[in-house]
């Protein structure tokens, strides 16, 4: 092979490597945008989850349930003669 052939071969290899480098840079940028989108979606999901947990805690609070039982359903605390107690099974 002559020097000219080696030059074309080396030039072609450099062009292929440059094209691969550009492709990798484009893919890296695309993946970075996708990661940013996923982080934003996760942040929104996390905020909704946090609000739902707060709401669930509020809805299950003993104070609220007592007030609902008394005000809405007309319930009263159980009298002492209606309480059942069980021995601790050991």
Backbone as CSV, one residue per row, in Angstrom:
resi,resn,N_x,N_y,N_z,CA_x,CA_y,CA_z,C_x,C_y,C_z
1,UNK,0.839,-1.181,0.000,0.000,0.000,0.000,0.883,1.244,0.000
2,UNK,0.435,2.217,-0.709,1.213,3.446,-0.788,0.829,4.379,0.357
3,UNK,1.590,5.425,0.470,1.329,6.405,1.523,-0.024,7.085,1.324
4,UNK,-0.417,7.250,0.078,-1.706,7.865,-0.212,-2.841,6.992,0.325
5,UNK,-2.734,5.695,0.114,-3.765,4.766,0.593,-3.840,4.797,2.114
6,UNK,-2.665,4.802,2.747,-2.646,4.878,4.214,-3.273,6.188,4.689
7,UNK,-3.034,7.248,3.980,-3.598,8.552,4.334,-5.117,8.556,4.239
8,UNK,-5.647,7.979,3.151,-7.106,7.900,3.013,-7.713,7.000,4.086
9,UNK,-7.035,5.903,4.363,-7.523,4.969,5.390,-7.524,5.640,6.766
10,UNK,-6.442,6.331,7.070,-6.359,7.035,8.355,-7.379,8.175,8.418
11,UNK,-7.549,8.902,7.330,-8.545,9.976,7.286,-9.955,9.435,7.461
12,UNK,-10.249,8.303,6.825,-11.564,7.676,6.982,-11.800,7.237,8.416
13,UNK,-10.765,6.683,9.052,-10.894,6.248,10.448,-11.148,7.446,11.358
14,UNK,-10.471,8.554,11.100,-10.672,9.762,11.903,-12.098,10.282,11.717
15,UNK,-12.610,10.250,10.491,-13.981,10.697,10.245,-14.990,9.801,10.961
16,UNK,-14.753,8.499,10.936,-15.657,7.572,11.635,-15.620,7.841,13.135
17,UNK,-14.437,8.029,13.692,-14.322,8.323,15.124,-14.988,9.653,15.470
18,UNK,-14.841,10.649,14.615,-15.483,11.945,14.861,-17.002,11.801,14.812
19,UNK,-17.511,11.026,13.858,-18.958,10.808,13.771,-19.461,10.074,15.013
20,UNK,-18.710,9.093,15.484,-19.089,8.378,16.713,-19.099,9.326,17.906
21,UNK,-18.111,10.201,17.981,-18.044,11.156,19.083,-19.252,12.091,19.062
22,UNK,-19.603,12.595,17.888,-20.763,13.484,17.765,-22.032,12.735,18.154
23,UNK,-22.176,11.496,17.687,-23.352,10.689,18.031,-23.456,10.503,19.545
24,UNK,-22.332,10.208,20.194,-22.344,10.011,21.646,-22.707,11.299,22.381
25,UNK,-22.243,12.430,21.885,-22.597,13.706,22.506,-24.094,13.987,22.368
26,UNK,-24.655,13.696,21.204,-26.090,13.893,20.985,-26.888,12.970,21.902
27,UNK,-26.478,11.726,22.008,-27.171,10.771,22.881,-27.074,11.187,24.344
28,UNK,-25.915,11.684,24.738,-25.745,12.140,26.117,-26.686,13.308,26.412
29,UNK,-26.804,14.230,25.477,-27.712,15.366,25.651,-29.157,14.897,25.716
30,UNK,-29.535,13.974,24.836,-30.900,13.446,24.830,-31.212,12.742,26.150
31,UNK,-30.278,11.951,26.629,-30.476,11.253,27.908,-30.554,12.236,29.076
32,UNK,-29.775,13.302,29.011,-29.823,14.305,30.083,-31.184,14.984,30.125
33,UNK,-31.756,15.288,28.947,-33.102,15.869,28.920,-34.122,14.886,29.475
34,UNK,-33.983,13.627,29.140,-34.916,12.601,29.634,-34.813,12.470,31.153
35,UNK,-33.595,12.494,31.674,-33.404,12.416,33.125,-34.042,13.622,33.805
36,UNK,-33.894,14.794,33.210,-34.511,15.997,33.785,-36.030,15.871,33.799
37,UNK,-36.610,15.328,32.725,-38.060,15.115,32.684,-38.494,14.129,33.759
38,UNK,-37.744,13.056,33.918,-38.095,12.055,34.923,-37.969,12.618,36.335
39,UNK,-36.955,13.430,36.571,-36.811,14.047,37.887,-37.970,14.988,38.175
40,UNK,-38.411,15.718,37.170,-39.543,16.625,37.353,-40.821,15.828,37.623
41,UNK,-41.030,14.748,36.888,-42.215,13.910,37.105,-42.174,13.280,38.491
42,UNK,-40.995,12.835,38.923,-40.865,12.251,40.252,-41.157,13.296,41.326
43,UNK,-40.685,14.519,41.122,-40.957,15.587,42.086,-42.447,15.851,42.226
44,UNK,-43.161,15.858,41.099,-44.614,16.054,41.152,-45.288,14.889,41.866
45,UNK,-44.872,13.662,41.523,-45.444,12.481,42.171,-45.171,12.516,43.668
46,UNK,-43.962,12.878,44.055,-43.600,12.898,45.466,-44.448,13.915,46.224
47,UNK,-44.694,15.067,45.614,-45.510,16.097,46.261,-46.948,15.611,46.448
48,UNK,-47.508,14.968,45.430,-48.864,14.415,45.555,-48.891,13.344,46.639
49,UNK,-47.896,12.486,46.650,-47.819,11.427,47.662,-47.736,12.026,49.070
50,UNK,-46.926,13.059,49.229,-46.782,13.707,50.534,-48.114,14.305,50.986
51,UNK,-48.809,14.981,50.071,-50.106,15.574,50.423,-51.126,14.503,50.784
52,UNK,-51.122,13.402,50.053,-52.058,12.315,50.359,-51.756,11.686,51.717
53,UNK,-50.489,11.558,52.050,-50.126,11.017,53.369,-50.610,11.943,54.482
54,UNK,-50.461,13.245,54.285,-50.939,14.210,55.283,-52.452,14.107,55.416
55,UNK,-53.149,14.021,54.289,-54.610,13.903,54.319,-55.043,12.600,54.999
56,UNK,-54.341,11.509,54.699,-54.673,10.220,55.322,-54.467,10.280,56.828
57,UNK,-53.381,10.898,57.252,-53.120,11.035,58.684,-54.223,11.845,59.346
58,UNK,-54.649,12.911,58.692,-55.733,13.732,59.239,-57.033,12.929,59.322
59,UNK,-57.364,12.203,58.256,-58.625,11.461,58.228,-58.658,10.331,59.256
60,UNK,-57.497,9.767,59.590,-57.453,8.654,60.531,-57.183,9.086,61.970
61,UNK,-57.110,10.387,62.229,-56.784,10.848,63.579,-57.903,10.468,64.553
62,UNK,-57.502,10.101,65.765,-58.462,9.677,66.788,-59.422,10.812,67.152
63,UNK,-58.900,12.022,67.217,-59.746,13.168,67.569,-60.864,13.342,66.540
64,UNK,-60.522,13.291,65.269,-61.524,13.459,64.212,-62.547,12.330,64.246
65,UNK,-62.074,11.098,64.439,-63.005,9.963,64.472,-63.944,10.052,65.674
66,UNK,-63.429,10.494,66.826,-64.295,10.677,67.995,-65.369,11.732,67.717
67,UNK,-64.940,12.856,67.121,-65.902,13.918,66.793,-66.945,13.437,65.787
68,UNK,-66.535,12.692,64.779,-67.492,12.144,63.813,-68.481,11.207,64.496
69,UNK,-67.964,10.341,65.337,-68.842,9.405,66.042,-69.854,10.125,66.911
70,UNK,-69.406,11.150,67.611,-70.291,11.889,68.508,-71.259,12.782,67.736
71,UNK,-70.744,13.602,66.821,-71.571,14.617,66.164,-72.417,14.062,65.014
72,UNK,-71.854,13.186,64.212,-72.559,12.711,63.021,-73.396,11.478,63.318
73,UNK,-72.811,10.528,64.039,-73.497,9.256,64.258,-74.166,9.151,65.624
74,UNK,-73.983,10.133,66.483,-74.630,10.133,67.791,-74.118,9.056,68.729
75,UNK,-72.872,8.677,68.597,-72.298,7.647,69.465,-71.785,8.281,70.755
76,UNK,-71.755,7.474,71.805,-71.229,7.910,73.096,-70.166,6.921,73.529
77,UNK,-69.302,7.332,74.449,-68.321,6.375,74.955,-69.029,5.191,75.614
78,UNK,-68.422,4.024,75.525,-69.026,2.814,76.094,-69.053,2.909,77.615
79,UNK,-70.157,2.440,78.187,-70.261,2.405,79.646,-69.376,1.279,80.169
80,UNK,-69.022,1.395,81.419,-68.130,0.414,82.029,-68.681,-1.001,82.024
81,UNK,-70.003,-1.164,82.163,-70.570,-2.510,82.205,-70.646,-3.144,80.811
82,UNK,-70.368,-2.397,79.763,-70.411,-2.939,78.401,-69.022,-3.239,77.836
83,UNK,-67.994,-2.999,78.605,-66.640,-3.268,78.139,-66.273,-4.716,78.417
84,UNK,-65.662,-5.341,77.475,-65.180,-6.707,77.640,-63.667,-6.654,77.756
85,UNK,-63.149,-7.391,78.663,-61.700,-7.489,78.795,-61.312,-8.951,78.695
86,UNK,-60.179,-9.181,78.129,-59.682,-10.540,77.941,-58.331,-10.657,78.625
87,UNK,-58.100,-11.829,79.171,-56.810,-12.084,79.809,-55.742,-12.194,78.725
88,UNK,-54.555,-11.776,79.070,-53.440,-11.842,78.135,-53.005,-13.297,77.991
89,UNK,-53.098,-13.892,76.802,-52.708,-15.301,76.635,-51.191,-15.439,76.632
90,UNK,-50.686,-16.137,77.628,-49.232,-16.354,77.700,-48.911,-17.806,77.755
